[in-house]
Amino acid sequence: MNFKKIKEGIWEMPKQEEMNVPARIFATEKLFGEIEQGAIQQIVNTAQLPGIQKAALGLPDLHFGYGFPIGGVAAFDAKEKGVVSPGGIGFDINCGVRLIRTNLIAEEIRPKLPELMDLLFEFIPAGVGQKGKIRVEKNELAEIYSKGARHMVEKGFGWKKDLKKIEEKGEMKKANPEKVSEKAFKRGLSQAGTLGAGNHFVEVQAVEKIFDEDIAKSFGLFEGQAVLMLHSGSRGTGHQIATDYISVMQKAMEKYGIKVNDRQLACAPIESQEGADYLEAMWCGVNYAFANRQAMSHWVREGFEQVFGQDAKSLEMEIVYDICHNVAKFENHMIDGKKKELLIHRKGATRAMPAGRSENPKVYAKTGHPAIIPGSMGTASYVLVGTETGLKESFASVCHGAGRTMSRHEAMRKKSGAQVKKELEAKGEIIKGKSSTGLAEEMPEAYKDIDEVIESVVLSGIGKKVTRHLPLAVMKG
């Protein structure tokens, strides 16, 4: 396709034929050359949607998805002809990541990691279809859909101050349980506080390198520190919400005369009844995921307390930040010199607001909030911050991880789960996997080079490195 490098790390296909805006990709030359054509075509298709602003964006972890590619960002005019598309948010609504710090030294805790991971494996339900140990009735699930992490804190799962360091304080205010189907409710009843499978994980890490001392200090991070990263989403309830509303959107397109090149981009006007209903339901899925991560964080703290003989407050187990990957939210951005309200779709993308934006928690007002980027199993993870360049170029968005280079089936053909476990443990990591299949699917070689992905972010100027972390022990569903 006709993409040209317009700046360092930024490639663009000019607006043409049915496109309403250009298509733009952020990547080093190496990564750009490796992007699959299907994902590039999905970015071009996204550029054809009604009301899209500035450009359809692909981040360096870009790969083929449903409708939008994973690693895709698009902004739509909230007032004039903009649309909302479930395929631009994804099935795992608010798949996201939380970072919890400690005051422990990583190397000093190595001898106790086997005991810790055994406990976390016992405390946190994980795996395909796994049911949780929190049992909720429909009325309480409606509370979770409405209040997110706040509901869990009120139930004793965590500290009130946790909410200050979660995107949206862990609660999308306009979530409406009445817009969630009975089937989605049914799937949500048994999975509260569960990890799931796929690329979700609980990982103990060592802060290996500091790139910005001042910002790292403000985040409570130091070299050699033991931290914990938790990656999970909205489980079956989020998947069902997406499934339900994709069907609604396909009918709505006929009603509103919207045509798309790919039926997976089914959408409806933002201000339509269908669009409003989906957003209110989708935000319930977002809140469910926030609540999930809050419950699991509580059990993580309990595990550390039991193994290290101190309470979580003495261990300074504070949340650094919790951030969404798959979500759509209203934000104000400058378009052609004018401030506009936009509905930003981020699918496999991390918001990275720079200092000065109202979206930042007060504690991060002077730095911008942490943008947490997990690597694949066995590889590094990063904490970044957003930049003014990113605000202008990518709607304050950076990558969400490494991004797959091979399908799960292909990965399973390459190696067995036992082989993956053996290779990683030979490097000194502790691996706890619910299934051998899951370990095979998530082998490091199935993903892009995380360092090259982060280099793309830095090269294009849309993000700045703060810390790099290495895995010590990981639990997979």
HELIX and SHEET records of a PDB file:
HELIX    1   1 GLU A   29  GLU A   34  1                                   6    
HELIX    2   2 GLN A   37  THR A   46  1                                  10    
HELIX    3   3 PRO A   86  GLY A   88  5                                   3    
HELIX    4   4 ALA A  106  ILE A  109  1                                   4    
HELIX    5   5 ARG A  110  LYS A  112  5                                   3    
HELIX    6   6 LEU A  113  PHE A  123  1                                  11    
HELIX    7   7 LYS A  138  LYS A  147  1                                  10    
HELIX    8   8 ALA A  149  GLU A  154  1                                   6    
HELIX    9   9 LYS A  160  LYS A  165  5                                   6    
HELIX   10  10 GLU A  167  GLY A  170  5                                   4    
HELIX   11  11 PRO A  177  LYS A  179  5                                   3    
HELIX   12  12 GLU A  182  LEU A  189  1                                   8    
HELIX   13  13 GLU A  213  PHE A  219  1                                   7    
HELIX   14  14 ARG A  235  TYR A  256  1                                  22    
HELIX   15  15 ARG A  263  LEU A  265  5                                   3    
HELIX   16  16 GLN A  273  PHE A  308  1                                  36    
HELIX   17  17 LYS A  362  TYR A  364  5                                   3    
HELIX   18  18 GLU A  388  GLU A  393  1                                   6    
HELIX   19  19 ARG A  408  LYS A  414  1                                   7    
HELIX   20  20 GLY A  417  ALA A  426  1                                  10    
HELIX   21  21 SER A  436  GLU A  441  1                                   6    
HELIX   22  22 PRO A  444  ALA A  446  5                                   3    
HELIX   23  23 ILE A  450  SER A  460  1                                  11    
SHEET    1   A 7 LYS A   4  LYS A   7  0                                        
SHEET    2   A 7 ILE A  10  MET A  13 -1                                        
SHEET    3   A 7 ALA A  23  PHE A  26 -1                                        
SHEET    4   A 7 ALA A  56  HIS A  63  1                                        
SHEET    5   A 7 ILE A  70  ASP A  77 -1                                        
SHEET    6   A 7 LYS A 338  LYS A 347 -1                                        
SHEET    7   A 7 VAL A 327  ILE A 335 -1                                        
SHEET    1   B 2 VAL A  83  VAL A  84  0                                        
SHEET    2   B 2 ALA A 268  PRO A 269 -1                                        
SHEET    1   C 7 ILE A 319  CYS A 324  0                                        
SHEET    2   C 7 GLY A  96  ILE A 105 -1                                        
SHEET    3   C 7 GLN A 225  SER A 232 -1                                        
SHEET    4   C 7 PHE A 201  ILE A 210 -1                                        
SHEET    5   C 7 GLY A 463  LYS A 476 -1                                        
SHEET    6   C 7 SER A 381  GLY A 386 -1                                        
SHEET    7   C 7 ALA A 371  ILE A 373 -1                                        
SHEET    1   D 6 ILE A 319  CYS A 324  0                                        
SHEET    2   D 6 GLY A  96  ILE A 105 -1                                        
SHEET    3   D 6 GLN A 225  SER A 232 -1                                        
SHEET    4   D 6 PHE A 201  ILE A 210 -1                                        
SHEET    5   D 6 GLY A 463  LYS A 476 -1                                        
SHEET    6   D 6 ILE A 430  GLY A 433  1                                        
SHEET    1   E 2 ALA A 349  ARG A 351  0                                        
SHEET    2   E 2 SER A 397  CYS A 399 -1                                        
END                                                                             
